[in-house]
Amino acid sequence: MACGNGILAHAALVNKPNAEIHLLDDSELAIASCKINIDSEKACFHYNDTLDNFENNTFDLIISNPPFHFEHETNIEVALNLFKEVKRCLKKGGSFQLVTSNHLNSKTHLNKLFHKVNIIAQNEKFVVYHCV
């Protein structure tokens, strides 16, 4: 979700080269960039800003670096809506891995939706969460 140029999807494919992967973004430019960076016949590209096209319990893993900058404004509402959609689309026991900015306090919101929320990496600017 919010695949950008596909760098997170590329890392996932390095670890699981036979995985079926769906890349979703609401930017046509991002999808075009992904198509250049992801060379896999198992990749599906979706120009959309929601997971409405996917059924409940579809995915084993969802990874994202969701947007929070909109021009000159910081707004996490888009990310919060994405978190709810992620929960709906994950299979039971599925994982959500999220890269986000430290200052957003995403863990508070993630804890309301997911059974388990752990920090798996962090530096002064970013944090990576693993949610189940």
Sequence and secondary structure as in RCSB ss.txt:
>XXXX:A:sequence
MACGNGILAHAALVNKPNAEIHLLDDSELAIASCKINIDSEKACFHYNDTLDNFENNTFDLIISNPPFHFEHETN
IEVALNLFKEVKRCLKKGGSFQLVTSNHLNSKTHLNKLFHKVNIIAQNEKFVVYHCV
>XXXX:A:secstr
   TTSHHHHHHHHH TT  EEEEES HHHHHHHHHH   TTEEEEE SSSTTS TT EEEEEE    EETTEE 
 HHHHHHHHHHHHHEEEEEEEEEEEEGGG HHHHHHHH S EEEEEE SSEEEEEE 
